[in-house]
Amino acid sequence: MIPKAIFFTKGVGKHKEKLQAFELALRDAGIAQYNLVRVSSIFPPGCRLMGKHAGNKKLSPGQIVFVVMSDTATSEPNRLIAASVGVAIPADDTKHGYLSEHHSFGETESKAGDYAEDLAASMLGSTLGIEVDEEVKWDARKEIWKLQNEIVKTRNVTQSAIGDKKGLWTSVVAAAVFIP
């Protein structure tokens, strides 16, 4: 089975129980009604991006659904947490791309998202045979890749939250959901 489409989603949940906070984050993301199976990070050739609403219409409650998902949780008051999934898609849609998962403490949503996106682009670049200088951020490498006709679409979905001030569990999720 090779997925034909993918959508991105994110959510946050808070509860006195860690598992319930995770469940609430999945509900907020709109994917709690599926049996989620985590898979590794390949963006299939020819796969198309679609919106969350359109993607959910193609799935049924209870269905086994494959996801690349990042999640993290804290019960520490005021602790900043983030979960992010980045994607890098090659210009040639007959080639596969990459998805990356990143979860962190103390990073803003923007910083965590940029990191996940950069990580996915780095993995794709090394697969395409492009030398990747790990010290140079994706935004700077993007121009070099354009010159090599390997234009890459990148994006991320990231959810951050600050730990509940009363110590409830705070959970964040970010996911790429595959559509068969």
N, C-alpha and C positions, 0 to 999 in steps of 0.2 A: 504494500500500500504506500503510494507516494501522495502526500497531501497536495491538493490543488490550490488551496488558499490558506491564508493565515490572518488572524486579527490580534491586535494588542489591547491589553486591558490592565487596570491597576485598581487597588483598593486598600482601605485601612479599616481596622476593627479594634475595639477596646472592650475588655471584659475582665472580671476577676480571675477567670480561668484562662490559661494560655491557649488551650485548644479551642475554646469558644471564641477568643479574640481572632485566631486564625480563620475560623469558620466565618466570622463576621467580615473579615477582610475579603474572603472569597465571595461572599454575598455582595459586598460593595463593588467588587470587580465584575459581578454578574456571571460567575462561573461555579458557584457552589453546588448547583444542581447536577453537575457532571461527575463521573468517576475519572479523576485526573490521573494521568500516567506521565511522569516526567521522562523526557527523552534528552539525548545529547543535542548538540547545537548546530545542526546542519539546516540551512535554509534551502529547500529542494529546488532544483532547476525548474523554471517555468511557473513556480508558485506565485500567486498574485496576492497583493495586500488588499484587505477589505476592512470595512468599518466594523466595530463591535456589534452594533445592532443587526446588521446584515449577516454577520457571522453566526450570532446566536440563533437567528431564524433557521439556519441550516443544521442545527444540533437539537437533540431531544434530551429531556431530563433522564438521568440514569445512564446515558450513553458513555462509553469509554472514550475519552478524549485525550489526545496526546498534547502535552504542553512543554515548553521550555519556561521554567518559572524560577523566580528568585523570591525569597521571603526572609524576613527577619523579625524579631520581636524583642521587646524589653519590658521589664516591670520597674525600671529605674526612673523615678520622676525626672522630667525635663531632658531626658537623653534623646538626642537626635538620631533617628535611624532612617535608612533608605534601602529600597530594593529596586533593582533596575535590570532590564533586558535590552541589550543593544542588538542591532542587525546591520549587516553589511551585505549588499547585493551587487554582484558584478554586472558590468555593462552587457555582457553576453549572457542572455537568460537561459542558454543551454548549459551553463556552468552553475554549480551550487555556490551558495553564499554561507555566511556564518551568523549564528546568534550567540550572544554571550550573556551570562548571568553575573550580576555583581550585587552584593549586599554589604552594607557598611554601617558604621557608627560614627557620628560626628561629621558626616559629609552632607552638604546641602543637596537638594534634589538636582540642581544643575550640575554640580561637580560629579555626583554619582552617575548621572545620565551620560555626561561626556566621557567618563571613564569606561562605561559599558560599551558605548558606541566605538570608542577608540580601540578597545580590546577586540571587538568583532572585526573591525577594519584591519587590524594587525594580523589576525588569523587568516583572513581572506587574502591579504597581501602576500603572506608567506606561501600560501597555496598557489597563487598565481606566479610565483617565482620573482616577485618584486622584493628587493632588499628593503627590510624594515628597520629603520633606526628607532629603537625604543625610546630614545631621548627626545625625539621630535613628535609633537602631538599630531593627531589626525588632521586637524585643520591645516597645518603646514604641509603635511604629506599629500593632501588632497590635490594640490596644484601639480605636484610631481606626477601623480597617477594620471591626471588628465592628459598630460603631455605624452604619456605612454599608452593612450587610448584604453585605459582600464578604468573609466569613470565608474565610480561606485556610489550607489545610493545608500545612505546610512540614516538611521534614526534610532530613537530609544523611547522606551516607556518607563517612567520612574515614579515611584510613590515614596514620599518621605512623610515622617510624622515625628512629633515630639512626645516622649513618654508621658503618660497621664500623671498629672501633678499629685494625685492621691495614691499612685502606685499600682493602678490597674495594669494588666498586660495590654500593651499596644503592639499590634501586629500589622506589617505592611507586606503587600504582595505586588509583583509585576509579572505579567505573563504574556507569552506569545502562544496563541491557541491555534492548533492545526485543524483545518477543515478537510475531511476526506473528499 
